[in-house]
Amino acid sequence: MLVLTLVLAAIGFALLVAALTTGSVLWAWGCIVVCVIGAVLLLVSALAMRRPDNDAPPPPGRHAKR
């Protein structure tokens, strides 16, 4: 998912350059839409990585049940 976010950032940058060179508002809105989608994907990926895995056994240590 992080690779997709990076690809969306590159597409957003290309749309930004196109909007600045042509002066078109449509390219600028396309850049905004693509960047918002990329930001949402990045947030979802970060939240998915923070979620604890309930199926994993507890790490061995002093407080581990046997």
Secondary structure, DSSP 8 states (H G I E B T S, - for coil): -HHHHHHHHHHHHHHHHHHHHH--HHHHHHHHHHHHHHHHHHHHHHHHHHS--TTS---SSTT---
